Amino acid sequence: MTTLTEQAHAGIRSLHTYEPGKPIEDLKRELGLDSIIKLASNENPLGTSPKALAALANFHGDLYRYPDGSGFDLKARIAAAHDIEPARITLGNGSNDILELTARVFLGPGKNAIVSQYSFAVYPIVARAVNAEVREVPALGDSAAMPRGHDLSAMLSRVDDDTGVIFIASPNNPTGTWLSTQDIETFLAQVPAQTVVLLDQAYIEYQTSAEQPDVRAWLDRFPNLIVTRTFSKIYGMAALRFGYGLSSAEVADYLNRIRQPFNVNMVAMHCASAAMDDEEFIARSIASNTVERDSLVRELTARGMVCLPSQANFVTFDCGRESKPLYEALLRQGVIVRPLASYDMPEHLRVTVGMAEENQRFLAALDTVLAGS
């Protein structure tokens, strides 16, 4: 007799549940701590856009009504911001939603997805969930100019007629590494027209402005390109879950055919529209992150840690030993960071760039842990 386990297809059986950063509430329950800082999930330490908060406080929508399934008004705002037609936008319940929609449309049995080693865990999850093959390409070595970054040439060499999607991220999570505009453009020009390239830009606002690409021009040149953005990071709206994809109208049409009705709730759309006007908050978030990230790198380096290059809102560093004991000891100090053993980086920790006082508390806790070990 066929078991329920056998009924699940092979791709699902090969998956492990995604583990997010440890919640503060869990640590409070486990250790009975009152004072905890969380620097594990790359959340904005400045909080949520004040304009989004004001919109939330003054929200008077009819909650018994379904939201606008097409997101007409918000699409118009996003279209104006990117100088792109609304028909080329797909709204998502977080940009993660766009990753899954892309896999469902362009992957499946007999297809393969190409990902870089040390890239976001969700890429192989969404590919295997539709029973596609995942081809993980080794990242650049530790001696490279961009250690553990994407090796685009190697990724290109794995493309064949059955490659449905190539996932790339710049800046990349969990490493913080990034790709130059020229390298991405050269790569896109060489990818076969029938293969989709998904460029994940969840952390793009934290990247040096001079190195941020003009994706609007790329979208016109490369109809197989999908660019994803999120409001979870720079806008501080992680709890509301909103993101979107930019693409050709043809690709957006396919994504929208399988997008769940009302996948973005009314409150999230209302607050996202308001947040788009909050230029002061965005500028303040970027400035704070730049200063504090540089400070963290200096302090960690002074303690003998080797930091990967980062243009995101986190720093990933090599502890020179297995990182799990350090992670667990930091938890006992009331500091939550992210261990990276699940990314095959067992000696690394990832720490979100916090406010100055949070970063100092993390460093003090790290000093205590190192002294005790």
Buried (B, 14 or more C-beta within 10 A) or exposed (E): EEEEEEEEEEBBEEEEEEEEBBBBEEBBEEEEBEEBBBBBBBBBBBEBBBBBBBBBEEEEEEEEEEBBBEBEEBBEBBBEEBEBEBBBBBBBBBBBBBBBBBBBBBBBEEBBBBBBBBBBBBBBBBBBBBBBBBBBBEBBEEEEEBBBBBBBEBBBEBBEEEBBBBBBBBBBBBBBBBBEBEBBBEBBEEBEEEBBBBBBBBBBBBBEEEBBBEBEEBBEEBEBBBBBBBBBBBBBBBEBBBBBBBBBEEBBEBBBEEBEEEBBBBBBBBBBBBBBBBEEBBEEBBEBBBEBBEBBBEBBEEEEBBBBBBBBBBBBBBBEEEBBEBBEBBBBBBBBBBBBEEBEBBBBBBBBBBBEEBBEBBBEBBEBBBEEE
